[in-house]
Amino acid sequence: MSRPPNQEFQEWWNKQQSANGSEDLFPSSSENSSFLTVEICSPTVAEKERTRSARQLSWIYLLKFQQIANSIAFLTNGFISIVRTANRRIVTSNSAPPRSDSRLYRVIKVFLTVSVILLVFELVAYFRGWHFSPPTVESASAEVVDLAEYVYANWLDIRANYLAPPLESLINMCIVLFLIQSVDRVVLVLGCFWIKFRGLKPLAEIDYSSDVENLNTEDYPMVLLQIPMCNEREVYQQSIAAVCVQDWPKDRMLVQILDDSDDLGVQGLIKAEVQKWQQRGVHIIYRHRLIRTGYKAGNLKSAMSCDYVKNYEFVAIFDADFQPTPDFLKNTVPYFKGHDDVALVQTRWAFVNKDENLLTRLQNINLAFHFEVEQQVNGWFINFFGFNGTAGVWRIEALEECGGWLERTTVEDMDIAVRAHLCGWKFIYVNDVKCLCELPESYETYKKQQHRWHSGPMQLFRLCFSDILRSKVSWLKKANLIFLFFLLRKLILPFYSFTLFCIILPLTMFLPEAQLPAWVVCYVPGLMSVLNILPAPQSFPFIVPYLLFENTMSVTKFNAMISGLFQLGSSYEWIVTKKSGRSSEADLVAMVEYESESLLKKSTVSRSSSESGLAELNKLEMTKKMGKRKRNRLYRKELALAFILLTASVRSLLSAQGIHFYFLLFQGFTFLVVGLDLIGEQVS
């Protein structure tokens, strides 16, 4: 076996050679011929490293190639999955009963047909070179040309002289509305910054934070707690339990379960839950209407007509999926003390499922801005905002003075807030008190909710416009109600969002004589999205999907706004928002722990009732399994708009309009994803 080379000696030898330069370690042959000069050559360390890097280069390229192949495979699988999902949705949609076409959908279909025809026409002109040297009507008439060139020359003349000027006027009008709404948004954000910077908060005159047993119960006002519900199978337990464990003297509160369910099984479950809490000493009653008129407003109006209501001073209202903390009343009722002109104390919503999917994340951005900025700024500076319909405490005297609950619109909460404001009452918003609730997890549920929330305000504006003008409040408050509260935020916002980004922008691609500036398409909307997302900074990675999704939702909001303004049939449609009950287990466990000591001291629930409770739970699970099967569906308006925007993006590509092309492409793809119901809950 040969001896391994001495690398250390070789390295030392090379260093010595480089250090001495031309000097030799041994005498040259001319000086001393008896010595033999030996020159040893070997690669240096740097050369070895370069040699190793060259050998590894092929492996690096192989790894890069593997990464590219994996990316291509991932995109291919995703595309195939989307195609298969779309195919299933189409098959399911074809098997479903036919739906009547809405007016807006028919208009969008006509627009799509015209867009496709114009795109084909522009493609022919592009490949014939007419974009570089466009023909004129005079040249086409004087020369012997084909029919297509003659038609294209006349089309250029028509769009330049007759179509582009009115479109340009419409663009200018929408830009003005867009800038006004943007200024309003900036002012709200600055107001919120001022509140945060100065630490401004509403002050309470009394503190109920000490133990109930050490205080006189007469110091606590009588409070009525109402839970209106309708077929709320998934969430009735958690809402009833959360209200019943309020840290408030039991003889100073009464819980009303206002059940409008038409499902006998759900009615039985809710009755059993009410009886369980009655046995635990809670003052709770169950009410069920035989004639279910007026939806939620009719339900609340019926409950307030009871004779015992006159014994109570305040009423707290919670929807079926809301779970107030045990100290909710202690954190809200004190704001009424010493403020006899305060009618409402509204608290903030917090969401248990905000991270469930992309749809809930985007909803959380919107609602975080609504509560953190809009409600807080309006509540502090003008003492008025729209009641959110739940998680709030009303002074019963104020409800009675402004006429009580009315059934004339689908936004009974906004209706009674406006009437109370016109009567001179003030509102307080408490941002620090949060009430847990759920967000819609499916696009179908969210779309129906948004339709109701945007059609109702237009119904209300049409009904109360004359009342606002005749009211005794100041003209400044009247102007705020009419121009800011209703027109700007409820009418102009959905109008220009849909018109500008879904209609005008595609039209400008086919009518290039009318230009939509890039700052309107990209820069200002991007800045507004940044402002909207500030109250939820953890959602900054979703800023681009948020901007695109808000434009996608503009078609639903615009349709709802038109329906409410012109009294169309769908504006009076009330569909209960479906809940999933995801927060039931954790919150019920917490409530059980909260009540454990008192239940151990005095338990009135027997073993038989526990067994009956288990039987009810088993019945609930069986009914869930036998319930109506959910499915995803296709949304035709969104799909039609997707094809319009993608068609316009192709036309924009021919004109080399970079920002417009990318915006139309991504916006069209977003409409396609939403139209195929690929956002939100997916049902296999």
C-alpha positions in Angstrom: 0.0 0.0 0.0 1.4 3.4 -1.0 1.9 6.1 1.6 -0.7 8.9 1.4 0.7 12.2 0.3 1.7 14.6 2.9 -0.7 17.5 2.3 0.6 19.7 5.2 4.1 19.6 3.9 3.0 20.4 0.4 0.9 23.4 1.6 3.9 24.7 3.6 6.1 24.3 0.6 3.8 26.3 -1.6 3.5 29.1 0.9 7.2 29.4 1.2 7.5 29.6 -2.6 4.9 32.3 -2.8 6.5 34.2 0.1 10.1 34.2 -1.1 9.2 35.1 -4.7 12.3 34.7 -6.8 14.5 33.7 -3.8 15.4 30.0 -3.8 15.5 27.9 -0.6 18.5 26.1 -2.0 21.5 27.4 -3.9 21.4 27.3 -7.6 23.4 24.9 -9.6 25.7 27.7 -10.7 26.8 28.3 -7.1 27.0 24.7 -5.9 26.8 22.0 -8.4 26.8 19.3 -5.8 23.3 20.1 -4.8 20.4 18.9 -6.9 17.5 21.3 -7.2 14.1 19.6 -7.1 10.9 21.4 -8.0 7.7 19.9 -6.7 4.4 21.1 -8.3 1.0 20.4 -6.8 -2.4 22.2 -7.0 -3.1 24.9 -4.4 -6.0 24.9 -2.0 -7.8 27.5 -4.0 -7.4 25.4 -7.2 -8.9 22.5 -5.3 -11.9 24.6 -4.2 -12.5 25.7 -7.8 -12.2 22.2 -8.9 -14.8 21.0 -6.4 -17.2 23.9 -7.4 -17.0 22.9 -11.0 -17.9 19.4 -10.1 -20.9 20.5 -8.0 -22.1 22.8 -10.8 -23.9 19.9 -12.6 -25.7 19.0 -9.3 -26.8 22.6 -8.8 -28.3 22.6 -12.3 -30.0 19.3 -11.6 -31.5 20.7 -8.4 -32.8 23.8 -10.2 -34.3 21.7 -12.9 -36.0 19.6 -10.3 -37.5 22.7 -8.6 -38.7 23.9 -12.0 -40.3 20.5 -12.8 -42.0 20.4 -9.4 -43.4 23.9 -9.9 -44.7 23.0 -13.3 -46.2 19.8 -11.9 -47.8 21.8 -9.1 -49.3 24.3 -11.5 -50.5 21.6 -13.8 -52.2 19.7 -11.0 -53.8 22.9 -9.7 -55.1 23.7 -13.2 -56.5 20.2 -13.7 -58.1 20.3 -10.2 -59.8 23.7 -11.1 -61.0 22.3 -14.4 -62.4 19.2 -12.7 -64.1 21.3 -10.0 -65.5 23.6 -12.6 -66.9 20.6 -14.5 -68.5 19.3 -11.4 -70.1 22.7 -10.6 -71.4 22.9 -14.2 -72.9 19.4 -14.0 -74.5 20.2 -10.6 -75.8 23.5 -11.9 -77.4 21.8 -14.9 -79.1 19.3 -12.7 -80.5 22.1 -10.4 -83.9 23.7 -11.1 -83.6 26.6 -13.6 -83.3 30.1 -12.2 -84.9 33.2 -13.8 -82.4 35.7 -15.2 -82.2 39.0 -13.4 -82.2 42.3 -15.3 -78.6 42.9 -14.4 -77.5 39.5 -15.7 -79.3 40.1 -19.0 -77.4 43.4 -19.4 -74.1 41.7 -18.5 -74.7 39.0 -21.1 -75.4 41.6 -23.8 -72.2 43.4 -22.8 -70.2 40.2 -23.0 -71.5 39.4 -26.5 -70.6 42.9 -27.7 -67.1 42.6 -26.1 -66.4 39.3 -27.9 -67.5 40.7 -31.2 -65.3 43.8 -30.8 -62.4 41.6 -29.7 -62.7 39.5 -32.9 -62.9 42.7 -34.9 -59.8 44.2 -33.3 -57.8 41.0 -33.8 -58.6 41.1 -37.5 -57.5 44.7 -37.6 -54.3 43.9 -35.6 -53.1 41.1 -37.9 -53.8 43.3 -41.0 -51.7 46.1 -39.6 -54.5 48.6 -39.3 -53.4 49.5 -35.7 -50.1 51.0 -37.1 -51.7 52.8 -40.1 -55.5 53.1 -39.3 -57.6 53.6 -42.4 -59.9 56.7 -42.7 -63.4 56.9 -44.1 -62.1 59.1 -47.0 -59.3 56.8 -48.0 -61.5 53.7 -47.7 -64.2 55.4 -49.8 -61.8 56.7 -52.5 -59.8 53.5 -52.9 -61.0 50.0 -53.9 -60.7 48.2 -50.6 -62.3 45.2 -49.0 -65.4 45.4 -46.9 -63.7 44.8 -43.6 -61.4 47.8 -44.0 -64.3 50.0 -44.9 -66.3 48.8 -41.9 -63.3 49.3 -39.6 -62.7 52.8 -40.8 -66.3 53.7 -40.1 -66.1 52.1 -36.7 -63.1 54.2 -35.9 -65.0 57.3 -36.9 -68.1 56.4 -34.8 -66.2 55.6 -31.7 -64.1 58.7 -31.9 -66.9 61.2 -32.5 -70.0 59.6 -30.9 -69.0 57.0 -28.3 -65.8 58.3 -26.7 -67.1 61.7 -25.6 -70.0 60.4 -23.4 -67.8 57.7 -22.0 -65.2 60.3 -21.1 -67.8 62.3 -19.3 -68.9 59.2 -17.4 -65.3 58.5 -16.5 -64.8 62.0 -15.2 -68.0 61.8 -13.1 -66.9 58.4 -11.6 -63.4 59.8 -10.9 -64.9 62.7 -9.0 -67.1 60.3 -6.9 -64.1 58.1 -6.4 -62.0 61.0 -5.1 -64.7 62.2 -2.8 -65.1 58.7 -1.3 -61.3 58.4 -0.9 -61.1 61.8 0.9 -63.9 60.6 3.3 -61.9 57.4 3.9 -58.7 59.4 4.7 -60.6 61.7 7.0 -62.0 58.7 9.0 -58.5 57.2 9.3 -57.1 60.5 10.5 -59.9 60.8 13.1 -59.1 57.3 14.3 -55.4 58.2 14.6 -56.3 61.3 16.6 -58.4 59.1 19.0 -55.6 56.7 19.4 -53.0 59.4 19.8 -55.0 61.3 22.5 -56.2 58.1 24.2 -59.8 59.3 23.9 -62.4 56.9 25.4 -65.9 57.2 26.7 -66.1 57.4 30.5 -68.5 55.5 32.8 -69.9 57.1 35.9 -70.1 53.9 37.9 -68.1 50.7 38.2 -69.7 47.3 38.8 -66.4 45.4 38.7 -66.6 44.4 42.4 -68.3 41.2 43.6 -72.1 41.1 43.3 -72.6 39.6 46.7 -70.9 42.6 48.4 -73.2 45.2 46.7 -76.8 46.1 47.1 -78.8 44.6 44.3 -80.9 47.7 44.1 -77.9 49.5 42.6 -78.2 47.3 39.5 -80.8 48.4 36.9 -83.3 46.0 35.5 -82.0 44.6 32.3 -83.9 42.6 29.6 -81.7 40.3 27.4 -83.2 39.2 24.1 -81.9 36.5 21.7 -84.0 36.4 18.5 -83.4 33.3 16.5 -84.8 31.3 13.6 -83.9 27.6 13.0 -80.5 28.2 14.7 -79.7 24.6 15.3 -76.0 24.9 15.3 -75.5 27.8 17.8 -78.6 28.0 20.1 -76.8 26.4 23.0 -73.8 28.6 23.1 -75.7 31.8 22.8 -78.2 30.9 25.5 -75.4 29.7 27.8 -73.4 32.9 27.3 -76.3 35.1 28.2 -77.4 33.0 31.1 -74.0 33.2 32.9 -73.9 37.0 32.9 -72.3 38.3 36.1 -75.4 40.3 37.1 -77.9 39.7 39.9 -80.3 37.0 38.8 -83.4 38.9 40.1 -82.3 42.0 38.1 -82.3 40.4 34.7 -84.6 38.4 32.4 -83.6 36.4 29.4 -86.1 36.2 26.4 -85.6 33.5 23.9 -87.5 34.8 20.8 -87.8 31.7 18.7 -89.2 32.1 15.2 -88.2 28.6 14.1 -90.6 26.7 11.8 -88.7 23.4 12.4 -90.4 21.5 15.2 -87.2 19.6 16.0 -85.3 22.9 16.6 -88.2 24.2 18.7 -88.0 21.2 20.9 -84.2 21.5 21.4 -84.5 25.2 22.3 -87.3 24.5 24.8 -85.2 21.8 26.4 -82.3 24.2 26.7 -84.5 26.9 28.3 -85.9 24.4 30.8 -82.4 23.4 31.8 -81.4 26.9 32.6 -84.7 27.6 34.4 -83.8 24.6 36.7 -80.5 26.4 37.5 -82.3 29.4 38.8 -82.0 31.7 35.7 -84.9 33.9 34.9 -85.5 32.9 31.3 -88.6 32.5 29.2 -89.3 31.0 25.8 -91.5 32.8 23.2 -92.6 31.5 19.9 -94.8 33.4 17.4 -97.4 31.5 15.5 -97.6 34.3 12.8 -94.0 35.0 11.7 -94.4 38.5 10.1 -91.8 41.2 9.9 -88.8 38.8 10.3 -86.5 40.0 13.1 -88.2 43.4 13.5 -91.5 41.7 14.0 -90.0 39.3 16.5 -88.5 42.0 18.6 -91.6 44.2 18.3 -93.7 41.3 19.6 -91.4 40.7 22.5 -91.4 44.4 23.6 -95.2 44.4 23.7 -95.2 42.1 26.8 -96.6 43.7 30.0 -93.6 42.9 32.1 -91.2 44.9 29.8 -92.3 48.2 31.6 -90.4 47.0 34.7 -87.1 47.0 32.9 -84.9 50.0 32.0 -82.5 48.6 29.4 -82.6 45.8 26.8 -79.5 44.0 25.5 -79.9 42.2 22.1 -77.8 39.3 20.8 -78.1 37.4 17.6 -78.0 33.6 17.9 -74.3 33.2 17.1 -73.1 35.9 19.5 -71.4 35.0 22.8 -71.0 37.9 25.2 -68.5 37.5 28.0 -69.9 37.2 31.5 -68.9 40.8 32.3 -70.7 42.2 29.3 -73.4 44.0 31.2 -71.0 45.3 33.8 -68.9 46.8 30.9 -71.8 48.5 29.1 -74.6 49.5 31.4 -72.4 51.9 33.4 -72.2 54.2 30.4 -75.9 55.0 30.8 -75.5 56.3 34.3 -75.2 60.1 34.4 -76.0 60.3 30.7 -79.8 60.5 30.4 -79.5 61.4 26.7 -77.7 58.2 25.7 -79.9 55.7 24.0 -77.4 53.0 22.8 -74.1 51.5 23.9 -72.7 49.5 21.0 -69.8 47.0 21.4 -67.3 45.6 18.9 -67.6 42.2 17.2 -64.8 39.6 17.5 -64.7 36.6 15.2 -64.0 33.0 16.3 -63.5 31.8 12.7 -61.6 34.7 11.1 -58.8 32.4 10.0 -61.0 29.6 8.7 -60.5 30.3 5.0 -59.6 33.1 2.6 -63.2 34.4 2.6 -63.3 34.9 6.4 -59.9 36.6 6.4 -61.1 39.1 3.8 -64.4 39.7 5.8 -62.3 40.3 8.9 -60.4 43.1 7.1 -63.7 44.9 6.2 -65.3 44.6 9.6 -62.2 45.5 11.5 -62.1 48.8 9.6 -65.8 49.3 10.2 -65.6 48.9 14.0 -62.1 50.3 14.6 -62.5 53.4 12.3 -66.0 54.1 11.2 -68.0 53.3 14.3 -65.4 54.7 16.7 -64.9 58.0 14.8 -68.6 58.6 14.3 -69.4 57.6 17.9 -66.8 60.0 19.4 -67.2 63.0 17.2 -70.9 63.1 16.3 -72.4 60.6 18.8 -74.2 58.8 15.9 -73.6 55.6 14.0 -75.6 52.7 12.6 -76.7 50.2 15.2 -75.2 46.8 14.2 -78.3 44.9 15.2 -76.7 42.9 18.0 -74.1 43.1 20.8 -75.6 46.4 22.0 -77.7 47.8 24.9 -80.7 50.1 24.3 -82.5 52.3 26.7 -86.1 51.1 26.5 -87.4 54.7 26.9 -85.5 55.7 23.7 -87.0 52.8 21.8 -90.5 53.7 22.8 -90.0 57.4 22.1 -88.8 56.8 18.5 -91.6 54.4 17.7 -90.2 51.0 18.5 -89.2 48.3 16.0 -90.7 48.7 12.5 -91.1 46.1 9.8 -90.8 48.3 6.8 -87.2 47.4 5.8 -84.7 44.5 6.1 -82.4 46.7 8.2 -84.5 47.3 11.2 -81.3 48.1 13.2 -80.3 51.0 11.0 -84.0 52.2 10.9 -84.4 52.5 14.6 -80.9 54.1 15.0 -81.8 56.8 12.4 -85.1 57.5 14.1 -83.5 57.7 17.5 -80.9 60.1 16.2 -83.6 62.3 14.7 -85.3 62.4 18.2 -82.1 63.8 19.7 -80.7 60.7 21.4 -76.9 60.0 21.5 -75.0 56.8 21.0 -71.8 55.6 22.6 -69.4 53.1 21.0 -67.1 51.0 23.3 -64.3 49.6 21.3 -62.7 47.8 24.2 -65.7 45.5 24.9 -65.8 42.6 22.4 -68.5 40.1 21.7 -67.6 36.8 19.9 -69.5 35.8 16.8 -69.1 33.9 13.5 -68.4 35.0 10.0 -70.1 33.4 7.0 -67.8 30.7 5.7 -69.4 30.1 2.3 -69.7 32.6 -0.5 -73.4 31.8 -1.0 -74.2 32.8 2.6 -71.9 35.9 2.5 -73.5 37.1 -0.7 -77.0 36.8 0.7 -75.9 38.7 3.8 -74.3 41.5 1.7 -77.4 41.8 -0.5 -79.6 42.4 2.6 -77.1 44.8 4.1 -76.9 46.9 0.9 -80.5 46.8 -0.3 -82.0 47.7 3.1 -80.3 51.1 3.5 -81.7 52.3 0.1 -85.2 51.2 1.2 -84.7 53.2 4.4 -83.3 56.3 2.7 -86.3 56.4 0.4 -88.7 56.1 3.3 -87.1 58.4 5.8 -85.8 61.2 3.5 -88.7 63.5 4.2 -88.6 62.7 7.9 -84.9 63.8 7.9 -85.8 67.1 6.3 -88.7 67.7 8.7 -86.8 66.7 11.8 -85.7 69.3 14.5 -82.1 68.3 14.5 -79.5 70.8 13.2 -78.8 71.1 9.4 -75.3 69.8 10.0 -76.7 66.5 11.3 -79.2 66.4 8.4 -76.4 66.9 5.9 -74.3 64.2 7.6 -77.3 61.7 7.4 -78.2 62.5 3.8 -74.8 63.0 2.1 -72.4 61.0 4.2 -74.3 58.2 5.9 -76.7 57.4 3.0 -75.5 58.8 -0.3 -71.7 58.5 -0.1 -71.3 55.3 1.9 -74.4 53.4 0.9 -75.1 54.5 -2.7 -72.1 56.1 -4.3 -69.5 53.5 -3.1 -71.2 50.5 -4.7 -72.2 52.5 -7.8 -68.7 53.8 -8.7 -67.0 50.5 -7.7 -69.1 48.5 -10.1 -69.3 51.1 -12.8 -65.7 52.2 -12.9 -63.9 48.8 -12.6 -66.4 46.4 -14.2 -67.9 48.5 -16.9 -65.9 51.6 -17.8 -62.5 50.0 -17.6 -63.3 47.2 -20.1 -65.0 49.7 -22.3 -61.9 51.9 -22.5 -60.0 49.0 -23.9 -62.4 48.9 -26.9 -62.8 52.7 -27.0 -59.1 53.8 -26.5 -60.0 57.4 -27.3 -61.5 57.5 -23.7 -58.6 57.0 -21.3 -58.8 55.8 -17.7 -55.7 57.1 -15.8 -53.4 54.5 -14.3 -53.6 56.2 -10.9 -57.3 55.5 -10.8 -56.9 51.9 -11.7 -53.9 51.0 -9.5 -52.3 53.6 -7.2 -55.2 55.2 -5.4 -57.1 51.9 -4.9 -53.9 50.4 -3.6 -53.5 53.3 -1.1 -57.2 52.9 0.0 -56.6 49.2 0.5 -53.6 49.9 2.7 -55.8 52.3 4.8 -58.5 49.7 5.1 -56.1 47.0 6.3 -54.5 49.1 9.0 -56.9 48.0 11.8 -56.0 44.4 11.0 -52.2 44.5 10.4 -51.8 40.8 10.5 -53.8 40.7 7.2 -51.3 42.7 5.2 -50.2 39.6 3.1 -53.8 39.5 1.8 -53.9 43.1 0.6 -53.9 42.2 -3.1 -56.7 39.5 -2.8 -58.6 42.0 -0.7 -58.5 44.7 -3.4 -59.5 42.3 -6.1 -62.3 40.6 -4.0 -63.8 44.0 -3.0 -64.1 44.9 -6.7 -65.7 41.4 -7.3 -68.3 42.0 -4.5 -69.2 45.3 -6.2 -71.6 43.5 -8.5 -73.6 42.1 -5.6 -73.6 45.4 -3.7 -74.6 47.3 -6.9 -77.4 44.9 -7.6 -78.7 45.1 -4.0 -78.5 48.9 -4.0 -80.5 49.2 -7.2 -83.1 46.7 -5.9 -83.6 48.6 -2.7 -83.7 52.0 -4.4 -86.3 51.1 -7.0 -88.3 48.6 -4.8 -87.5 45.5 -6.8 -88.7 42.2 -5.5 -85.4 40.9 -4.2 -84.9 43.9 -1.9 -87.4 42.6 0.6 -85.9 39.1 0.7 -84.7 38.0 4.2 -82.6 34.9 4.5 -81.2 33.9 7.8 -77.4 33.8 7.7 -76.3 30.2 8.2 -73.9 29.4 11.0 -71.5 26.6 11.6 -71.3 26.6 15.4 -67.5 26.2 15.3 -67.1 28.0 18.6 -69.6 25.8 20.6 -67.2 23.3 22.2 -64.6 25.7 23.6 -67.0 28.3 24.8 -69.4 25.8 26.4 -66.5 24.2 28.3 -65.4 27.7 29.5 -69.0 28.4 30.6 -69.2 25.1 32.4 -66.0 25.9 34.3 -67.4 29.3 35.2 -70.5 27.8 36.7 -68.9 24.7 38.3 -68.7 26.1 41.8 -72.3 27.3 42.0 -73.6 24.1 40.4 -71.7 22.0 43.0 -73.2 24.0 45.9 -76.8 23.8 44.7 -77.6 21.4 41.8 -81.2 21.2 40.8 -80.7 19.1 37.8 -81.4 15.4 38.4 -79.8 12.4 36.7 -82.8 11.9 34.6 -82.6 15.4 33.2 -78.9 14.7 32.3 -79.9 11.6 30.5 -82.6 13.5 28.7 -80.0 16.1 27.7 -77.9 13.4 26.2 -80.9 12.1 24.3 -81.5 15.6 23.0 -77.8 15.8 21.9 -78.1 12.4 20.1 -81.2 13.6 18.4 -79.4 16.8 17.3 -76.6 14.8 15.7 -79.0 12.5 13.9 -80.9 15.5 12.6 -77.7 17.1 11.4 -76.9 14.0 9.4 -80.4 13.9 7.9 -80.3 17.6 7.1 -80.3 19.2 3.7 -77.0 18.5 1.9 -74.9 21.6 1.1 -73.3 22.0 -2.3 -71.2 24.6 -4.1 -72.7 26.3 -7.1 -72.0 28.6 -10.1 -72.6 32.3 -10.0 -73.5 33.5 -13.5 -73.1 37.2 -13.1 -69.6 36.8 -11.7 -68.7 34.3 -14.5 -70.0 36.6 -17.2 -68.0 39.5 -15.8 -64.9 37.3 -15.6 -65.1 36.7 -19.4 -65.7 40.4 -20.1 -62.6 41.4 -18.1 -60.5 38.6 -19.6 -61.7 39.6 -23.1 -60.8 43.3 -22.3 -57.3 42.1 -21.1 -56.6 40.5 -24.4 -57.6 43.8 -26.1 -55.3 45.7 -23.7 -52.4 43.4 -24.6 -52.8 44.4 -28.2 -52.4 48.0 -27.2 -49.4 47.2 -24.9 -51.1 48.9 -21.9 -49.2 47.3 -19.0 -51.0 48.3 -15.8 -54.5 48.0 -17.4 -53.6 44.6 -18.8 -52.4 43.1 -15.5 -55.3 44.6 -13.5 -57.9 43.3 -16.0 -56.2 39.9 -16.0 -56.0 39.4 -12.2 -59.5 41.0 -11.7 -60.9 38.7 -14.4 -59.3 35.7 -12.8 -60.7 36.7 -9.4 -64.2 36.9 -10.9 -63.7 33.5 -12.3 -62.6 32.0 -9.0 -65.6 33.6 -7.2 -68.0 32.6 -10.0 -66.9 28.9 -9.7 -67.4 29.2 -5.9 -63.8 28.3 -5.3 -63.5 30.9 -2.4 -64.8 30.1 1.0 -66.1 26.7 2.2 -65.7 23.8 -0.2 -68.2 21.0 0.0 -66.9 17.7 -1.3 
